[in-house]
Amino acid sequence: LFAIFAFATCGGYSGELRLSVDCANKSESDLSIDIAFAYPFRLHQVNFEAPTCEGKRKETLALIGDFSSSAEFFVTIAVFAFLYSLAATVVYIFFQNKYRENNRGPLIDFIVTVVFSFLWLVSSSAWAKGLSDVKVATDPDEVLLLMSACKQQSNKCLPVRSPVMSSLNTSVVFGYLNFILWAGNIWFVFKETGWHSSGQRHPADTMEKQPSGYNQGGYNQDSYGPAGGYNQPDSYGQVGEYGQSQSYGQSGPTSFANQI
């Protein structure tokens, strides 16, 4: 779900800015210059026409910069993360036995989770830098500097509308949220591997050995058992004057009380 939000807010973006050039000769002015751009932000291929304020002649200009590498890298990681999450969910639900067979499934899952965590961090950082450059390149004040008419003080050049970047800001936020999510899942996937099981087995073996060593000590001998000391059933059962062979054939504490 987080991966869907990440690539949808970035890959589906399209924005527009509007400029106004008011020439000294009003007939040559253009008060509504619309410049549209979209993902993957190859801004150097975005062309637009602007008046030169020198007759009816217009000039063709283009925005500056190519930020497709960071944007496409970010979207690619998001799409692959979504596909892997979907496939892993199917395996967890329907193929649990094969997943745990030979411990191969948890190990692969652990390695892939670590790799995706690293890629989310790198791609989100790269796209955050790319987004800041896109904002600068599409700033109306910066675009006005490209126009020759705006270099003349007799002409008035004004920004009318700036592009809305809220969805692109959201994509960066979701990128880092995906990094936190995948990095946090490393521990839970690690517990499914044999490495975690082997690490837990050694302390358990140590605890099992301690009672066995203790039971071999003097307190667990047969001195107080059925054949020893106070627990011999016939120790007092042969006394003739009482006439009962088993009347005092009880445990040690009872015989001791009767003796007193």
C-alpha positions in Angstrom: 0.0 0.0 0.0 2.8 2.4 0.8 4.6 1.5 -2.4 1.5 2.3 -4.4 1.2 5.7 -2.9 4.9 6.3 -3.6 4.9 5.6 -7.3 1.4 6.9 -7.9 2.1 10.4 -6.5 5.3 10.7 -8.5 4.6 8.8 -11.7 1.2 10.3 -12.2 2.2 13.9 -11.7 1.6 16.7 -14.2 2.0 20.4 -13.5 1.7 23.8 -15.2 2.9 27.3 -14.7 1.7 30.5 -16.3 3.6 33.6 -17.1 2.7 37.1 -18.4 4.8 39.3 -20.7 3.4 42.9 -21.1 5.3 44.6 -23.8 5.6 48.4 -24.2 3.6 47.9 -27.4 0.4 46.3 -26.0 -0.3 44.5 -29.3 2.8 42.4 -28.9 2.0 41.3 -25.4 1.1 37.8 -24.2 -0.5 37.8 -20.8 -1.1 34.0 -20.6 1.9 31.8 -21.4 1.2 28.3 -20.2 4.0 25.9 -19.7 3.1 22.3 -18.9 5.4 19.6 -17.7 5.0 16.1 -16.2 6.8 12.9 -15.1 9.6 11.9 -15.9 10.7 15.6 -15.8 12.8 15.9 -18.9 12.4 19.6 -18.7 14.8 20.4 -21.5 12.3 18.8 -23.8 9.5 21.1 -22.6 9.2 23.9 -25.2 7.1 27.1 -25.2 6.8 30.3 -27.1 7.3 33.7 -25.7 7.0 37.2 -27.3 10.2 39.1 -28.0 8.4 42.5 -27.9 10.1 43.3 -31.2 7.2 43.1 -33.7 5.1 40.0 -34.0 8.2 37.7 -33.8 8.2 35.1 -31.1 11.0 32.9 -29.7 10.9 29.3 -28.8 12.4 28.4 -25.5 12.8 25.3 -23.3 13.0 24.7 -19.6 16.4 23.8 -18.1 17.3 20.4 -16.7 16.8 16.7 -17.0 15.7 15.0 -13.8 14.3 11.8 -15.2 17.0 9.6 -13.8 16.2 10.2 -10.1 12.4 10.2 -10.8 12.4 7.0 -12.8 14.7 5.3 -10.3 12.3 6.1 -7.5 9.3 4.9 -9.4 11.0 1.7 -10.5 12.0 0.8 -6.9 8.4 1.5 -5.8 6.9 -0.7 -8.5 9.2 -3.6 -7.8 8.7 -3.3 -4.1 4.9 -3.5 -4.7 5.3 -6.6 -6.9 7.5 -8.3 -4.4 5.2 -7.5 -1.5 2.3 -8.9 -3.4 4.2 -12.1 -4.3 5.4 -12.5 -0.7 1.9 -12.2 0.6 0.7 -15.0 -1.6 3.6 -17.2 -0.5 3.0 -16.4 3.2 -0.7 -17.4 2.9 -0.7 -20.3 0.4 2.8 -21.7 0.4 3.9 -21.6 4.0 5.3 -25.1 4.0 7.5 -24.5 0.9 8.5 -21.1 2.4 10.0 -22.8 5.5 11.4 -25.8 3.6 15.2 -26.1 4.0 15.1 -22.5 5.5 15.7 -21.2 2.0 12.5 -19.1 1.8 13.3 -17.0 5.0 16.9 -16.5 3.9 15.9 -15.2 0.5 13.2 -13.0 2.1 15.7 -11.6 4.5 18.2 -10.7 1.8 15.6 -9.1 -0.4 14.2 -7.1 2.5 17.7 -5.7 3.3 18.3 -4.8 -0.3 15.0 -3.1 -0.7 15.6 -1.1 2.5 18.8 0.2 1.1 17.3 1.0 -2.3 14.4 2.8 -0.7 16.8 5.0 1.2 19.0 5.7 -1.9 16.1 6.3 -4.3 14.2 8.5 -1.8 17.3 10.7 -1.2 18.0 10.9 -4.9 14.4 11.9 -5.7 14.3 14.5 -2.8 17.4 16.2 -4.4 15.8 15.9 -7.9 12.6 17.4 -6.7 14.3 20.4 -5.2 16.0 20.9 -8.6 12.7 20.6 -10.4 11.2 23.2 -8.2 14.0 25.6 -9.0 13.8 24.8 -12.8 10.0 25.4 -12.8 10.0 28.5 -10.6 8.2 31.2 -12.7 10.8 33.8 -11.7 13.6 31.6 -13.0 11.8 30.9 -16.2 11.2 34.6 -16.9 14.9 35.1 -16.9 15.1 32.9 -20.0 13.0 35.4 -22.1 14.8 38.1 -24.0 11.8 40.5 -23.6 12.1 40.4 -19.8 15.6 41.8 -20.0 14.3 45.1 -21.2 13.0 47.4 -18.5 10.3 48.8 -20.7 8.5 45.4 -20.7 6.8 43.9 -17.6 7.1 40.2 -17.0 5.1 38.7 -14.1 4.5 35.2 -12.8 0.8 34.4 -12.9 0.6 30.9 -11.5 3.2 28.6 -10.0 3.0 24.8 -10.3 1.5 22.8 -7.4 4.1 20.4 -6.0 2.1 18.9 -3.1 1.8 15.5 -4.6 5.5 15.4 -5.3 6.3 16.3 -1.7 4.0 13.5 -0.7 5.9 11.1 -2.8 9.2 11.9 -1.0 7.5 11.4 2.3 6.1 8.0 1.3 9.6 7.1 0.0 11.1 7.6 3.4 8.1 5.9 5.1 8.8 2.9 2.9 12.4 2.9 4.0 11.3 2.9 7.7 8.8 0.2 7.0 11.2 -2.2 5.2 14.0 -1.5 7.6 11.8 -2.4 10.5 10.7 -5.6 8.8 14.3 -6.8 8.7 14.1 -7.9 12.3 10.8 -9.8 11.8 12.1 -11.6 8.8 15.4 -12.3 10.5 13.6 -14.2 13.3 12.2 -16.6 10.6 15.7 -17.6 9.5 17.9 -20.3 10.8 20.4 -17.8 12.1 18.0 -16.5 14.7 17.1 -20.1 15.7 20.7 -21.2 16.1 21.5 -18.1 18.2 18.6 -19.0 20.6 19.6 -22.7 20.8 22.9 -22.2 22.6 21.5 -20.5 25.7 18.8 -23.1 26.0 21.4 -25.9 26.0 23.3 -24.2 28.7 20.2 -23.9 30.9 19.4 -27.6 30.3 22.9 -28.7 31.5 22.7 -26.8 34.8 19.9 -28.9 36.5 21.5 -32.1 35.4 24.8 -31.1 37.1 22.9 -30.0 40.2 20.9 -33.2 40.5 24.1 -35.2 40.8 25.0 -33.5 44.0 24.6 -34.7 47.6 21.0 -33.4 48.0 19.6 -35.8 45.4 21.2 -39.0 46.7 19.3 -42.0 48.0 20.2 -41.3 51.6 16.6 -40.0 52.2 15.1 -42.2 49.5 13.1 -45.4 49.9 16.2 -47.4 50.8 17.9 -45.0 53.1 17.9 -43.4 56.6 14.5 -42.5 57.7 12.5 -44.0 54.9 13.2 -47.7 55.4 9.8 -49.3 55.8 10.9 -52.2 58.1 13.2 -50.2 60.4 10.7 -50.3 63.2 8.3 -52.9 61.8 10.1 -55.9 63.5 9.7 -54.8 67.1 7.8 -57.6 68.9 6.3 -55.7 71.8 4.0 -53.7 69.6 2.8 -56.8 67.8 2.2 -55.1 64.4 4.9 -55.6 61.8 4.0 -52.5 59.8 2.6 -50.2 62.4 5.7 -47.9 62.3 6.7 -48.5 58.7 6.1 -44.9 57.7 8.2 -42.2 56.4 11.1 -40.6 58.3 9.4 -37.5 59.8 6.4 -39.6 61.1 8.7 -42.2 62.7 10.7 -39.5 64.3 7.5 -37.9 65.8 6.4 -41.3 67.2 9.8 -41.8 68.7 9.5 -38.6 70.5 
